Amino acid sequence: MFFVPHGDGFAVVASNAASRRTPAWWFNLQDHPDVDALVRGRTYPVRARAATEQEVAELWPELVELYSGYEHYKSIAKRELPVVVLQPR
């Protein structure tokens, strides 16, 4: 999964490879937001949440720069692609 640094944590996109269905993991995180994220061999205890509109506006260009396919996914998925913030807990 691609990620970008965001503050002390990370941001990811719940793209599900442009499926019209939101990925199940995003629903799971909404119900149980406290998880461990494995990033480059290190485990981080984080709390997941949806990015605010302002955060999405800031993060989306970074995420697209990292993986240009997100713009294509957004055009064919016919749904919002949630940006998920993983904050240290």
LUMLO-531303 format. One record per residue: x, y, z of N, C-alpha, C, CB in turn. Coordinates in steps of 0.02 Angstrom, whole numbers. Glycine has a CB too. Example, Ala and Ser with C-alpha at 12.3 -4.5 7.8 and 13.67 -1.06 7.14 Angstrom:
{n.xx->660 n.yy->-284 n.zz->390 ca.xx->615 ca.yy->-225 ca.zz->390 c.xx->660 c.yy->-165 c.zz->390 cb.xx->565 cb.yy->-224 cb.zz->452}
{n.xx->642 n.yy->-112 n.zz->354 ca.xx->684 ca.yy->-53 ca.zz->357 c.xx->645 c.yy->2 c.zz->394 cb.xx->704 cb.yy->-30 cb.zz->286}
//
This chain:
{n.xx->42 n.yy->-58 n.zz->0 ca.xx->0 ca.yy->0 ca.zz->0 c.xx->45 c.yy->62 c.zz->0 cb.xx->-48 cb.yy->0 cb.zz->61}
{n.xx->27 n.yy->109 n.zz->-42 ca.xx->64 ca.yy->172 ca.zz->-44 c.xx->43 c.yy->216 c.zz->15 cb.xx->52 cb.yy->208 cb.zz->-111}
{n.xx->90 n.yy->256 n.zz->40 ca.xx->74 ca.yy->304 ca.zz->93 c.xx->117 c.yy->365 c.zz->85 cb.xx->85 cb.yy->272 cb.zz->163}
{n.xx->95 n.yy->420 n.zz->115 ca.xx->136 ca.yy->480 ca.zz->120 c.xx->139 c.yy->498 c.zz->193 cb.xx->107 cb.yy->539 cb.zz->77}
{n.xx->195 n.yy->527 n.zz->215 ca.xx->199 ca.yy->552 ca.zz->283 c.xx->148 c.yy->608 c.zz->293 cb.xx->270 cb.yy->577 cb.zz->300}
{n.xx->119 n.yy->610 n.zz->352 ca.xx->72 ca.yy->664 ca.zz->369 c.xx->80 c.yy->679 c.zz->443 cb.xx->-2 cb.yy->643 cb.zz->352}
{n.xx->110 n.yy->736 n.zz->457 ca.xx->125 ca.yy->752 ca.zz->527 c.xx->171 c.yy->699 c.zz->555 cb.xx->60 cb.yy->758 cb.zz->570}
{n.xx->152 n.yy->672 n.zz->613 ca.xx->190 ca.yy->618 ca.zz->644 c.xx->168 c.yy->549 c.zz->620 cb.xx->184 cb.yy->621 cb.zz->720}
{n.xx->119 n.yy->548 n.zz->574 ca.xx->91 ca.yy->485 ca.zz->552 c.xx->95 c.yy->476 c.zz->477 cb.xx->21 cb.yy->478 cb.zz->574}
{n.xx->42 n.yy->449 n.zz->449 ca.xx->40 ca.yy->430 ca.zz->379 c.xx->-29 c.yy->444 c.zz->350 cb.xx->59 cb.yy->356 cb.zz->369}
{n.xx->-33 n.yy->446 n.zz->284 ca.xx->-97 ca.yy->450 ca.zz->250 c.xx->-97 c.yy->398 c.zz->194 cb.xx->-111 cb.yy->522 cb.zz->222}
{n.xx->-154 n.yy->365 n.zz->185 ca.xx->-163 ca.yy->315 ca.zz->133 c.xx->-229 c.yy->327 c.zz->98 cb.xx->-160 cb.yy->242 cb.zz->163}
{n.xx->-239 n.yy->295 n.zz->41 ca.xx->-301 ca.yy->301 ca.zz->4 c.xx->-337 c.yy->234 c.zz->4 cb.xx->-288 cb.yy->324 cb.zz->-70}
{n.xx->-401 n.yy->236 n.zz->20 ca.xx->-443 ca.yy->176 ca.zz->19 c.xx->-470 c.yy->168 c.zz->-52 cb.xx->-501 cb.yy->179 cb.zz->71}
{n.xx->-426 n.yy->150 n.zz->-99 ca.xx->-445 ca.yy->149 ca.zz->-170 c.xx->-476 c.yy->84 c.zz->-192 cb.xx->-385 cb.yy->164 cb.zz->-212}
{n.xx->-455 n.yy->29 n.zz->-164 ca.xx->-478 ca.yy->-37 ca.zz->-184 c.xx->-468 c.yy->-47 c.zz->-259 cb.xx->-552 cb.yy->-47 cb.zz->-166}
{n.xx->-412 n.yy->-21 n.zz->-284 ca.xx->-394 ca.yy->-28 ca.zz->-355 c.xx->-450 c.yy->-6 c.zz->-402 cb.xx->-374 cb.yy->-99 cb.zz->-370}
{n.xx->-485 n.yy->47 n.zz->-384 ca.xx->-538 ca.yy->77 ca.zz->-424 c.xx->-603 c.yy->38 c.zz->-426 cb.xx->-514 cb.yy->87 cb.zz->-494}
{n.xx->-609 n.yy->-12 n.zz->-383 ca.xx->-672 ca.yy->-48 ca.zz->-378 c.xx->-727 c.yy->1 c.zz->-358 cb.xx->-667 cb.yy->-107 cb.zz->-328}
{n.xx->-787 n.yy->-14 n.zz->-378 ca.xx->-843 ca.yy->28 ca.zz->-357 c.xx->-860 c.yy->17 c.zz->-283 cb.xx->-905 cb.yy->14 cb.zz->-399}
{n.xx->-830 n.yy->-32 n.zz->-253 ca.xx->-840 ca.yy->-46 ca.zz->-182 c.xx->-783 c.yy->-18 c.zz->-141 cb.xx->-846 cb.yy->-122 cb.zz->-170}
{n.xx->-801 n.yy->15 n.zz->-87 ca.xx->-751 ca.yy->39 ca.zz->-40 c.xx->-718 c.yy->-22 c.zz->-8 cb.xx->-783 cb.yy->86 cb.zz->15}
{n.xx->-652 n.yy->-21 n.zz->3 ca.xx->-620 ca.yy->-80 ca.zz->32 c.xx->-645 c.yy->-96 c.zz->102 cb.xx->-545 cb.yy->-70 cb.zz->33}
{n.xx->-652 n.yy->-160 n.zz->116 ca.xx->-677 ca.yy->-182 ca.zz->181 c.xx->-633 c.yy->-157 c.zz->238 cb.xx->-682 cb.yy->-258 cb.zz->183}
{n.xx->-568 n.yy->-151 n.zz->225 ca.xx->-524 ca.yy->-130 ca.zz->280 c.xx->-542 c.yy->-60 c.zz->305 cb.xx->-451 cb.yy->-132 cb.zz->257}
{n.xx->-568 n.yy->-17 n.zz->261 ca.xx->-587 ca.yy->50 ca.zz->282 c.xx->-648 c.yy->46 c.zz->329 cb.xx->-602 cb.yy->95 cb.zz->221}
{n.xx->-695 n.yy->3 n.zz->314 ca.xx->-753 ca.yy->-6 ca.zz->359 c.xx->-729 c.yy->-35 c.zz->425 cb.xx->-805 cb.yy->-53 cb.zz->326}
{n.xx->-682 n.yy->-82 n.zz->423 ca.xx->-655 ca.yy->-111 ca.zz->485 c.xx->-621 c.yy->-57 c.zz->527 cb.xx->-606 cb.yy->-167 cb.zz->469}
{n.xx->-583 n.yy->-13 n.zz->494 ca.xx->-549 ca.yy->40 ca.zz->532 c.xx->-598 c.yy->90 c.zz->562 cb.xx->-500 cb.yy->77 cb.zz->487}
{n.xx->-653 n.yy->101 n.zz->529 ca.xx->-703 ca.yy->147 ca.zz->557 c.xx->-734 c.yy->117 c.zz->620 cb.xx->-758 cb.yy->161 cb.zz->505}
{n.xx->-742 n.yy->51 n.zz->622 ca.xx->-769 ca.yy->18 ca.zz->682 c.xx->-716 c.yy->8 c.zz->736 cb.xx->-798 cb.yy->-49 cb.zz->663}
{n.xx->-654 n.yy->-3 n.zz->715 ca.xx->-599 ca.yy->-17 ca.zz->762 c.xx->-538 c.yy->24 c.zz->740 cb.xx->-583 cb.yy->-94 cb.zz->765}
{n.xx->-536 n.yy->88 n.zz->757 ca.xx->-483 ca.yy->132 ca.zz->729 c.xx->-413 c.yy->123 c.zz->759 cb.xx->-503 cb.yy->202 cb.zz->739}
{n.xx->-407 n.yy->91 n.zz->816 ca.xx->-341 ca.yy->82 ca.zz->846 c.xx->-309 c.yy->18 c.zz->819 cb.xx->-346 cb.yy->80 cb.zz->923}
{n.xx->-256 n.yy->28 n.zz->780 ca.xx->-223 ca.yy->-29 ca.zz->747 c.xx->-148 c.yy->-18 c.zz->749 cb.xx->-247 cb.yy->-38 cb.zz->675}
{n.xx->-112 n.yy->-67 n.zz->725 ca.xx->-40 ca.yy->-62 ca.zz->716 c.xx->-26 c.yy->-59 c.zz->641 cb.xx->-2 cb.yy->-121 cb.zz->750}
{n.xx->14 n.yy->-11 n.zz->621 ca.xx->34 ca.yy->-5 ca.zz->551 c.xx->106 c.yy->-28 c.zz->543 cb.xx->25 cb.yy->69 cb.zz->525}
{n.xx->117 n.yy->-72 n.zz->496 ca.xx->185 ca.yy->-96 ca.zz->482 c.xx->211 c.yy->-55 c.zz->423 cb.xx->186 cb.yy->-173 cb.zz->467}
{n.xx->263 n.yy->-15 n.zz->436 ca.xx->292 ca.yy->29 ca.zz->386 c.xx->367 c.yy->16 c.zz->384 cb.xx->277 cb.yy->104 cb.zz->401}
{n.xx->388 n.yy->-9 n.zz->326 ca.xx->460 ca.yy->-23 ca.zz->315 c.xx->491 c.yy->-63 c.zz->372 cb.xx->497 cb.yy->42 cb.zz->307}
{n.xx->455 n.yy->-115 n.zz->393 ca.xx->481 ca.yy->-161 ca.zz->443 c.xx->472 c.yy->-139 c.zz->515 cb.xx->551 cb.yy->-173 cb.zz->431}
{n.xx->442 n.yy->-81 n.zz->525 ca.xx->432 ca.yy->-56 ca.zz->593 c.xx->357 c.yy->-50 c.zz->607 cb.xx->467 cb.yy->12 cb.zz->604}
{n.xx->336 n.yy->-68 n.zz->667 ca.xx->266 ca.yy->-65 ca.zz->686 c.xx->251 c.yy->-1 c.zz->725 cb.xx->247 cb.yy->-127 cb.zz->728}
{n.xx->198 n.yy->32 n.zz->704 ca.xx->177 ca.yy->95 ca.zz->736 c.xx->105 c.yy->86 c.zz->762 cb.xx->181 cb.yy->155 cb.zz->686}
{n.xx->93 n.yy->100 n.zz->827 ca.xx->24 ca.yy->101 ca.zz->851 c.xx->-9 c.yy->165 c.zz->827 cb.xx->21 cb.yy->95 cb.zz->929}
{n.xx->-63 n.yy->159 n.zz->790 ca.xx->-96 ca.yy->217 ca.zz->760 c.xx->-172 c.yy->214 c.zz->772 cb.xx->-81 cb.yy->221 cb.zz->685}
{n.xx->-203 n.yy->272 n.zz->762 ca.xx->-276 ca.yy->278 ca.zz->761 c.xx->-295 c.yy->304 c.zz->693 cb.xx->-303 cb.yy->325 cb.zz->819}
{n.xx->-340 n.yy->269 n.zz->659 ca.xx->-361 ca.yy->287 ca.zz->592 c.xx->-422 c.yy->333 c.zz->595 cb.xx->-377 cb.yy->225 cb.zz->550}
{n.xx->-424 n.yy->380 n.zz->547 ca.xx->-482 ca.yy->423 ca.zz->540 c.xx->-484 c.yy->449 c.zz->469 cb.xx->-480 cb.yy->483 cb.zz->591}
{n.xx->-543 n.yy->471 n.zz->448 ca.xx->-549 ca.yy->502 ca.zz->382 c.xx->-515 c.yy->570 c.zz->383 cb.xx->-624 cb.yy->510 cb.zz->362}
{n.xx->-480 n.yy->585 n.zz->331 ca.xx->-449 ca.yy->651 ca.zz->324 c.xx->-503 c.yy->704 c.zz->318 cb.xx->-401 cb.yy->653 cb.zz->263}
{n.xx->-490 n.yy->762 n.zz->345 ca.xx->-537 ca.yy->818 ca.zz->337 c.xx->-534 c.yy->842 c.zz->264 cb.xx->-520 cb.yy->876 cb.zz->386}
{n.xx->-581 n.yy->883 n.zz->245 ca.xx->-580 ca.yy->911 ca.zz->177 c.xx->-516 c.yy->949 c.zz->164 cb.xx->-641 cb.yy->957 cb.zz->165}
{n.xx->-494 n.yy->988 n.zz->212 ca.xx->-432 ca.yy->1026 ca.zz->205 c.xx->-372 c.yy->979 c.zz->197 cb.xx->-421 cb.yy->1072 cb.zz->266}
{n.xx->-370 n.yy->925 n.zz->237 ca.xx->-315 ca.yy->877 ca.zz->232 c.xx->-316 c.yy->843 c.zz->163 cb.xx->-320 cb.yy->825 cb.zz->287}
{n.xx->-375 n.yy->825 n.zz->139 ca.xx->-379 ca.yy->794 ca.zz->73 c.xx->-352 c.yy->841 c.zz->20 cb.xx->-452 cb.yy->774 cb.zz->57}
{n.xx->-371 n.yy->905 n.zz->24 ca.xx->-346 ca.yy->954 ca.zz->-24 c.xx->-270 c.yy->958 c.zz->-23 cb.xx->-377 cb.yy->1023 cb.zz->-10}
{n.xx->-241 n.yy->952 n.zz->36 ca.xx->-168 ca.yy->955 ca.zz->43 c.xx->-135 c.yy->889 c.zz->23 cb.xx->-149 cb.yy->972 cb.zz->115}
{n.xx->-165 n.yy->833 n.zz->42 ca.xx->-134 ca.yy->768 ca.zz->32 c.xx->-143 c.yy->739 c.zz->-38 cb.xx->-162 cb.yy->720 cb.zz->82}
{n.xx->-200 n.yy->754 n.zz->-69 ca.xx->-214 ca.yy->722 ca.zz->-134 c.xx->-159 c.yy->733 c.zz->-185 cb.xx->-280 cb.yy->749 cb.zz->-162}
{n.xx->-133 n.yy->795 n.zz->-194 ca.xx->-78 ca.yy->804 ca.zz->-242 c.xx->-16 c.yy->762 c.zz->-225 cb.xx->-58 cb.yy->878 cb.zz->-246}
{n.xx->-1 n.yy->755 n.zz->-161 ca.xx->56 ca.yy->714 ca.zz->-140 c.xx->44 c.yy->641 c.zz->-156 cb.xx->70 cb.yy->723 cb.zz->-65}
{n.xx->-17 n.yy->618 n.zz->-142 ca.xx->-33 ca.yy->548 ca.zz->-155 c.xx->-32 c.yy->533 c.zz->-230 cb.xx->-102 cb.yy->532 cb.zz->-127}
{n.xx->-56 n.yy->579 n.zz->-270 ca.xx->-55 ca.yy->570 ca.zz->-344 c.xx->16 c.yy->573 c.zz->-370 cb.xx->-99 cb.yy->624 cb.zz->-379}
{n.xx->57 n.yy->616 n.zz->-341 ca.xx->128 ca.yy->618 ca.zz->-361 c.xx->162 c.yy->552 c.zz->-346 cb.xx->164 cb.yy->676 cb.zz->-325}
{n.xx->144 n.yy->522 n.zz->-290 ca.xx->172 ca.yy->457 ca.zz->-271 c.xx->148 c.yy->402 c.zz->-317 cb.xx->154 cb.yy->440 cb.zz->-198}
{n.xx->83 n.yy->404 n.zz->-333 ca.xx->53 ca.yy->353 ca.zz->-378 c.xx->1 c.yy->387 c.zz->-422 cb.xx->21 cb.yy->295 cb.zz->-337}
{n.xx->20 n.yy->401 n.zz->-483 ca.xx->-25 ca.yy->437 ca.zz->-529 c.xx->-89 c.yy->400 c.zz->-545 cb.xx->12 cb.yy->452 cb.zz->-593}
{n.xx->-89 n.yy->335 n.zz->-534 ca.xx->-149 ca.yy->295 ca.zz->-546 c.xx->-209 c.yy->315 c.zz->-504 cb.xx->-134 cb.yy->223 cb.zz->-534}
{n.xx->-198 n.yy->349 n.zz->-449 ca.xx->-255 ca.yy->371 ca.zz->-407 c.xx->-303 c.yy->416 c.zz->-445 cb.xx->-229 cb.yy->407 cb.zz->-345}
{n.xx->-277 n.yy->460 n.zz->-488 ca.xx->-321 ca.yy->503 ca.zz->-527 c.xx->-364 c.yy->462 c.zz->-574 cb.xx->-280 cb.yy->555 cb.zz->-568}
{n.xx->-334 n.yy->412 n.zz->-606 ca.xx->-372 ca.yy->367 ca.zz->-649 c.xx->-423 c.yy->328 c.zz->-608 cb.xx->-325 cb.yy->319 cb.zz->-686}
{n.xx->-403 n.yy->302 n.zz->-552 ca.xx->-449 ca.yy->265 ca.zz->-508 c.xx->-509 c.yy->309 c.zz->-491 cb.xx->-413 cb.yy->243 cb.zz->-443}
{n.xx->-495 n.yy->371 n.zz->-472 ca.xx->-549 ca.yy->417 ca.zz->-453 c.xx->-599 c.yy->427 c.zz->-509 cb.xx->-519 cb.yy->485 cb.zz->-432}
{n.xx->-575 n.yy->429 n.zz->-571 ca.xx->-620 ca.yy->440 ca.zz->-627 c.xx->-662 c.yy->380 c.zz->-644 cb.xx->-580 cb.yy->461 cb.zz->-688}
{n.xx->-638 n.yy->320 n.zz->-630 ca.xx->-677 ca.yy->261 ca.zz->-649 c.xx->-713 c.yy->227 c.zz->-591 cb.xx->-632 cb.yy->211 cb.zz->-681}
{n.xx->-695 n.yy->243 n.zz->-529 ca.xx->-725 ca.yy->210 ca.zz->-471 c.xx->-797 c.yy->233 c.zz->-459 cb.xx->-684 cb.yy->224 cb.zz->-409}
{n.xx->-814 n.yy->293 n.zz->-481 ca.xx->-882 ca.yy->319 ca.zz->-472 c.xx->-901 c.yy->325 c.zz->-398 cb.xx->-933 cb.yy->275 cb.zz->-507}
{n.xx->-850 n.yy->337 n.zz->-356 ca.xx->-861 ca.yy->348 ca.zz->-285 c.xx->-804 c.yy->390 c.zz->-258 cb.xx->-867 cb.yy->279 cb.zz->-246}
{n.xx->-814 n.yy->416 n.zz->-200 ca.xx->-760 ca.yy->453 ca.zz->-167 c.xx->-707 c.yy->402 c.zz->-146 cb.xx->-786 cb.yy->494 cb.zz->-106}
{n.xx->-644 n.yy->420 n.zz->-155 ca.xx->-590 ca.yy->378 ca.zz->-131 c.xx->-567 c.yy->407 c.zz->-64 cb.xx->-530 cb.yy->374 cb.zz->-182}
{n.xx->-585 n.yy->375 n.zz->-9 ca.xx->-568 ca.yy->403 ca.zz->56 c.xx->-493 c.yy->408 c.zz->66 cb.xx->-598 cb.yy->361 cb.zz->111}
{n.xx->-472 n.yy->465 n.zz->93 ca.xx->-403 ca.yy->473 ca.zz->115 c.xx->-405 c.yy->460 c.zz->191 cb.xx->-373 cb.yy->545 cb.zz->97}
{n.xx->-363 n.yy->415 n.zz->212 ca.xx->-362 ca.yy->392 ca.zz->282 c.xx->-299 c.yy->416 c.zz->315 cb.xx->-368 cb.yy->315 cb.zz->286}
{n.xx->-307 n.yy->449 n.zz->372 ca.xx->-250 ca.yy->473 ca.zz->412 c.xx->-238 c.yy->423 c.zz->467 cb.xx->-263 cb.yy->545 cb.zz->441}
{n.xx->-175 n.yy->403 n.zz->475 ca.xx->-155 ca.yy->358 ca.zz->529 c.xx->-111 c.yy->398 c.zz->577 cb.xx->-117 cb.yy->294 cb.zz->500}
{n.xx->-140 n.yy->417 n.zz->633 ca.xx->-104 ca.yy->459 ca.zz->682 c.xx->-75 c.yy->416 c.zz->737 cb.xx->-151 cb.yy->512 cb.zz->711}
{n.xx->-16 n.yy->434 n.zz->762 ca.xx->13 ca.yy->397 ca.zz->819 c.xx->-34 c.yy->400 c.zz->878 cb.xx->82 cb.yy->426 cb.zz->838}
{n.xx->-36 n.yy->346 n.zz->915 ca.xx->-76 ca.yy->346 ca.zz->977 c.xx->-32 c.yy->328 c.zz->1036 cb.xx->-136 cb.yy->297 cb.zz->972}
//
